[in-house]
Amino acid sequence: MKATAVGIMLLVALANATAQNVEPDHSISVTLSIDGKEVPCVGLKVELNIGQLQIVPEVSGQRFIVPDLIDKLYASVPTRQSNDIDVSAACGEYTFKFAQLYPIRVKPGYWELGIAHPPFWFEKFRGTQAMEHGAWISYLETDCYDCDPGLISWTQQTDPPPSLMASLLQEQPTASGEAARDTAYALAVFNAEYKKNREYLLNFLTSCTSGPETFPQPDGCDDKLLDELTNLYWRGDDGLLDPLLESDPHKDVLLEISYFYVALLDRRPEAILKELQLLPIEKQGTVCNLAGNEFSVGNPQFDRITQHLRSAEGKAAQQCLREMQKAIRPVPPRL
């Protein structure tokens, strides 16, 4: 009996020791990522600004100590809501600034400071509007020990990196397939020979969609091409709307174009309706049917779009409304 008690005490002591070993410390570990590749964060510097108060935390290697003040700011809902934090950080030559972060973003855990150039930025920001302005993106992704993971803030940077642009211009003449496509897109974003690179992407789209279904697709005929062309549209190239609406949505490279149609009907209903009325009735129906098929009954975005269409004038709007209502899916039954 005594031996059993001693064994239990040893197990408890071991468990406590293990818990102490894995208990998170009061610091944030920082990594640096450039286009998805982690590189050393050399010479880490961090500055926190809370109102007029400036704090420079203690840094050790690639981590810094979280000031005790952060715990006080996070202690109650009122203090959390009234004490946003401005963050400045640097890893050697790379500097980052993010304004008005909620205090939980500076709780102990992990930070990823990152840089995303086109076209890599689709890997990190696809489905957001982060890429609709600027030439590249700097971001901060935070993950504290006791909160929801993957909170991300970004800043759109206006000036193209000179060394990257020079490298792309040098590589472009010999690039082919996916590499040539991505190079043309990145240079278009950097506004380097924009017309030439835009036309290259449109010709690439034609080559991807002109062959029969069984025809082997050229290298680079995938949904990234659609991402690149639609992104150039959202960045202000209105002339891309017509070819994107007229393309065959059943081709493999355009299988996800229905999401673009949905975004158009939600964000720019006047623009898409203006173009739709110039297309054959059958084509109008295809566009709106595909958009409606992305929704189930009760979706707020669908309700918003149908309201746009009801308030719009013209046969194209009414045709589109009918096709979307025909295509919407019923609410799935509860299991």
N, C-alpha and C positions, 0 to 999 in steps of 0.2 A: 504494500500500500504506500509506504514511504517512497519507494523507488518510483512508483507511478506518479506521485505528486511532484517529485523532483523532475521527472521527465516532462510533465506538463509545464512546470515553471521554465524549464529550458526552452521549450517550444515557444512559450509566450515571449521570453526574452529575445529569442531569435527573430520572431515575427516583428517585435518592436524595433529591433536593430535594422531589419530589412526595410521597414517602413521609413525609418529615419534616413536610410541611405538613398531611397528614391524620392524622398520629400523634396519638392522643388525649392531652390534657393530664391533669394529676393533679387534676382537679376533677369535681364533679357539677353538672350543669345542672338547675335546678328549675323546674317549671311548676306552675301551680295550675289545677285544673279543677273547675267547679261544674255538676253535672248535664250533663256532657259538653261544656261550653263552656269553652275556655281563657280565663282572665282573668289580668291581670298579677299577679305575686307581688311585692307592694310591701313593702319593708322586711324582706326575708328574714332570718330568724334561725334558727340551728341549734345544738343542744346534743347532745352524745354522752356517754352515761354507760356506762362499762365497769367494773362492780363499784363501787368507791368512787372511781374516777377520773372526773373531769368534764372534758370537752374542749369548748371553744367554737371551732370552726374559723373561719378567715378567710373572710369573705364579700365577694364582688365582684359587685354587681348581682344577677342571679338565678342565681348559682352560688357554690359554696363549695369551698375547697381541702380535699382528703382528707388527713387527718393521716398522717404517715409510720407511725405506730403501727399503722394498719389493715393495711399490708403485712406487718408483723411478726406480727400476729395471724393472718393468712391464710397464713403461710409453711409451716405444717405442719398435719396433721389434728388432732393433740391440741390445739394452740392455737386452732384454729377451733372445736372442739367445746366448749371450756371458757371462751370469751370472748364470750358474747352481748352485744349492744349495745342499750341503750335510747335511743330517738331522740325528741327534742322539736324541733319545727319550728314556725315561725310565718310567715305572710304577712299582714302588717297585722293585721286583727281576727281572722283565722282561725288557730287553734292546733291542733296535731296532736301526739299522743303514741302511740308504738308501742314495745312492750316485747319484749326478748329476740330481737332480730334477729340472724341469722347474719352474720358479718363481711363476707361477699361482698356483702351488701346496701349496704355503704358503700364499695364499690370505685368508681373513676372511671367515669362514665357519665351516666345520666339518672334523675331522680326526677320522678314525677307525684304531687303532693299533691292529693287530691280529696275532694269532698263529693258524696254521692249521696242525694237525697231520694226518697221514693216519689212516683210510680211509676218514675222514671228508673232506680232502683237495679236493676231487672230487666236493663237493658242491660249492666250491669257484673257482676252477681252471680247471674244466672240459673243454676240448677243447683247452687247452693251453699246452705248453711243460714245465710248471713250476715244474711238479712232476717227471720229468725224471731223476733228480739227487737229492741227499740229502735225509735226513731222515724225515725232516719236513720243514715247510715254515713259515717264518715271513713276514708280509705284512703291507703295509700302503695304505689305501683307503681314498682318499680326495674328498671333495665335497664343493666347494666354492659357495658363494651366487649368483655369476653372471657368472658361467661357466658350462661346461658339467659335469654332475655328474658321480661319480663312477670311477674316474681315480685311477688305482691301480699299485703299485710297490711291488715286492717281492724279498726275499732273501732266497736261499736254504741253510738250515742248515745241517751240515754234521753229527753231533753226535746225536744218539738216546737219548731221555730223559731217564735216568736210572730208575727213579721211574715208568714211564709209561711202560717200557719194563718189569720190574719186576711184575707189576700188570697184564699185559697181559699173561705172563708165568704162573702166579698163577691161572688165570681164565680159561686158555685154556682147561685143562682136563675136566671140567664140562660144557663147552660152547657147544651149538648146533645151527643148522640152520644158520641164518644170522649172529648171534654173533660169531659162530665158524668160519664162512667164513671170516669175517672182521678181527678177531684176527689172523688167519693164514696169511692173506695178510699183516697186519701191521708188524708182526714179520718177514715176508720175506723181507719187505722193510728195517727193522732194521738189516737184515742179521743174524737173530737168528734162527738157525736150518733151514736154507733156503731150503735145499732139501726136508725135511719133509713137510714144509708148502706149498711149490710149488706143491708137489704131492697131498697134500690135496685139493688144489684148482682145479687141473686137475680132480681128482676123483669127486669133487663136480660138475664140468661141465658135466662129464659123467652121473651122476645121474640126472641132470637137462634135458639132451637131449636124454636119452635112452628110456623113456617111450612113450606111444602113446599120440597123441594130446589131448585126453580127460582125460588123467591121471592127477590127482591133483599134482601140482608141489610142491616139498619140499620147506620149508621156506628158503628164500635166493636165489631162482632161479629167478633173475631179472637182469636188465642191469648193476647193480653194479658189479656183478661177471665178466662180460665182461670187464668193466673198469679196474678191478684189474688185470686180466690176461694180457690184452694188455699193461697195464702200466708196468708190470714186463718185458714184451718183450722190450718195448722202453728203459727200464733201463738196457738192456744188455743181457737178457736171450733169445738168438737166438733159443734155442731148443723149445720154445713155438710156433714158427711160424707154424710148421707142424700141430700140433693138432688144432690150430685156423683156418687154411685153410681147414682142413678135416671135421670140425664140420658142422652139418646141420644148415645152416643160417636161416631156416624157423622156427626153434624152438623159443619160446617166449624169452628165455634168450639171443638169438643172433640176435634179430630183427634189431639191430643197428650196426651189424658187417660190413656193407657196408662202414661205415665211416672209419673203420680200413683198409679196402682194399684200399680205396682212398688214405689214408695217406701212405700206403706202396708203392703204385704205384708212388706216388709223391716223397717221401723221400728216399725210398730204392728199386728202380725198379729192380736192379740186384738181390737182395735177394729174392723178391717175384717171379720173373721169374725163378730163379733156383729151387724153390720149386714147382712152377706150372707145370713145365715140367715133374715132377715125378707123377703128378696126372692124372686121367683119363680125356680125352678130355671134357666130359660132365661137370666134376667138374671145370675144367679150365674156361669153358664158364660161369658157374654159378657165379664164383668169379668176373670175369670181367664185366659181365652183370649187376650185382648188383652195382658195382662201377660206371659204366657208367650211371646208372639210377639216380645217385645223382646229375647229371649236366643238365643244359640246354645249348643250343647252344650259343657260344660266351664266355663261362667261361674261364678265363685265366688259372686256374689250370688244367682244362681239356686239353687245348691246350698244356700245359707243359708236361702232362702225355703222350699224344699221340706222342709228339716229342721224349720222352724217348723210347716209344715202336717202333717207326719208325727206330730209330738209333740202336736198339738192334738186335742181331742176334738170329735166331732160330724160330721154328714153334710156340712155346708158346707165344712169343711176338706178332707175326702176328695174331694168334687166339685171343689173348686178345684185340688187337686193333680193330678187326672186331666186337667183342662182345660189346665193349664199344661204338663204333660208332652206332651200332644197337639200343642200349639202351638209348642214349642221348635224352633228351626231347627237343622239339622245343621251341623257345622263346615265352613266353605267349603274346598274343595280348594286346595292350594298351587299357584300358577302356576309 
